[in-house]
Amino acid sequence: MNARPQPRVMCVDDEVRIVDGLAAYLGDDYEVVTASSGAQALQKLRELGGAAVVVSDMRMPGMSGAALLNQIMQLYPEASRILLTGDPSRDAAVMAVNEGQIFRFLTKPCAPGQLRSAVEAGVMQYRLVNAERSVLQETVIGCIKALVDVLAITQPAAFGRTGRVTRCATEFATSIGCKDFWQLEAAAMLSQLGCISLPSALVDKLYHGELLTSSEQKLAAGVPAIATKLLKHIPRLESVLQILSTLSLSDEQLAKLGDGTTGLGARILGLALHYDTLSVQGHARDLVMQSLRKRSARFGAELIEKFAIHLGAGPTTSEVRELALRAVRPGMTLMQDVHLQNSALLVPKGFEITATFVERIVNFGPELLARQVQVVVQSGQPG
């Protein structure tokens, strides 16, 4: 049985002797990482993927401990933040708490036992936060998937898009090191929820990229607000709603959000939505990327280039097959629209087959079940 990995603790102080002393004192029980400045600490956290506890001195050149912990709060909100300061004044404490939302505030010189107790408490808090997040993620994502699966029956074009956008956004996030980004996944799955208020004819026009009248444009522009209104009273979805609300922000407003959960999630979701819109309209991938590069003020040039690399990188792990509709299985992805005999859209191109869909199609008769369709099948998947 593998031993449980040691919790990672980062110690930040511009005095080398202090961080070396902390590393020696805590090294037997923790994986200790040190940094001599706020900038170096942030760089190491990005390389390592975060830490359970961050202990920082208050007074450092360039970036104060309070400012550092504020940035860590935005980038790694689950990390417990401990501030060491030689200035125990009330004003310093208030500033530190307000800016960094710290877990512990310790004055220097700090007794070794007091520091160890604070770190132990910080690790325990980190584990509790992550355990709660895991339960929340599984519960929320499961409920949203069930909701979207049901709504796909009433608005197949809109909710077929949901599957494509969610896959695109989450796979890209994983490729750049943002694993378990459940807020982004939830926001992507809920991004089309407001479409339930639109007429089916308008949803179809949006799906096919057709020109809209001024009144239709107004209705379509209100989709994000409708989703927010429907979801705002559900507990623990605040961070998800923040990402959704950014879809209507200006480029300047979006840029001010930074690279935290909301800012980065908003840009990734925006990229996925924009990419999906142009791809469905039949534009080649290189032309889609040209269009995206013109939106660097909104999404960021660096993130767009990472997206371009993601779209063209990696070995092929799937293949296109032609099957009778009765033979499709959950997890496969349709490569074409499927219409009923009356020409009504049953499911759109890009729709990921679900168990509910498989159960539903048996009610449409043998002719539909015998129809040949192209699907994407992942390697190792039966079909």
Sequence and secondary structure as in RCSB ss.txt:
>XXXX:A:sequence
MNARPQPRVMCVDDEVRIVDGLAAYLGDDYEVVTASSGAQALQKLRELGGAAVVVSDMRMPGMSGAALLNQIMQL
YPEASRILLTGDPSRDAAVMAVNEGQIFRFLTKPCAPGQLRSAVEAGVMQYRLVNAERSVLQETVIGCIKALVDV
LAITQPAAFGRTGRVTRCATEFATSIGCKDFWQLEAAAMLSQLGCISLPSALVDKLYHGELLTSSEQKLAAGVPA
IATKLLKHIPRLESVLQILSTLSLSDEQLAKLGDGTTGLGARILGLALHYDTLSVQGHARDLVMQSLRKRSARFG
AELIEKFAIHLGAGPTTSEVRELALRAVRPGMTLMQDVHLQNSALLVPKGFEITATFVERIVNFGPELLARQVQV
VVQSGQPG
>XXXX:A:secstr
       EEEEE S HHHHHHHHHHHTTTSEEEEESSHHHHHHHHHHHT  SEEEEES  SSS HHHHHHHHHHH
 TTSEEEEEES   HHHHHHHHHHH  SEEEESS  HHHHHHHHHHHHHHHHHHHHHHHHHHHHHHHHHHHHHHH
HHHH HHHHHHHHHHHHHHHHHHHHTT TT HHHHHHHHHTTGGGGGS HHHHHHHHHT    HHHHHHHHTHHH
HHHHHHTTSTT HHHHHHHHGGGS HHHHHTTTTSHHHHHHHHHHHHHHHHHHHHTT  HHHHHHHHHTTHHHH 
HHHHHHHHHHHH S   EEEEEEEGGG  TT EESS EE TTS EEE TT B  HHHHHHHGGG HHHHH EEEE
EEETT   
